[in-house]
Amino acid sequence: MKKIELDIVALSHSVTQSHNYAVVLGEHEGVRRLPIVIGGFEAQAIAVAMERMSPNRPLTHDLFKNAMEIFQVDLKEVIINNLLDGIFYARLICEKNGEVIEIDSRTSDALAMAVRFNCPIFTYEFILEAAGVVLEETEEASTAPRKTPARKPKSSPLNSYSMEELSKMLEEVLGKEDYEQAARIRDEINRRKGDA
């Protein structure tokens, strides 16, 4: 069966299910999108890796990656290999000493690992046919990854802090594992660097 490569193009709150998130995968060379509803912890695990944030203590997926590396197991690719009753299934395709090993995984965990190993994500045509969507051009633009526009200084209470204070705050909130606040602080720091 021919594999179709996907990229993570968006991560947002789920419109259909409160307290959940949606990760949107896009065809590497195509226009179809594959939205997958995931939980908050899994969304956080994906976002932390995508944003290259470094928590003081490893998250579960970081721990698993570290263990795989110590035991010289390389994650080669992730395959979203099935869709049954609205639930996506995935496999981690690993290699150790030339031997290919397949590990069953929840799709959200597989995506969190793929981001950490920077490995490709694949699916099959029948899954895209069943659950994929083709976005209109205007919708596609709103789903495409983009930098957050610089906010006006009045819109952020963080604008009253110095860069040094923001850096200290960032370390503190990462220590408390408050990644949402850490992302806001990081955005403010990046906005200022962009204005400089």
Buried (B, 14 or more C-beta within 10 A) or exposed (E): EEBBBBEBBBBEEBEEEEEBBBBBBBBEEEEBBBBBBBBEEBBBBBBBBBBEBEBEEEBEBBEBBEEBEEEEBEBBBBBBBBBEEEEBBBBBBBBEEEEEEEBEBBBBBBBBBBBBBEBBBBBBEEBBEEBBEEBEEEEBEEBEEEEEEBEEEEEBEBBEBEEEEBEEBBEEBBEEEEBEBBBBBBBBBEBBEEEE
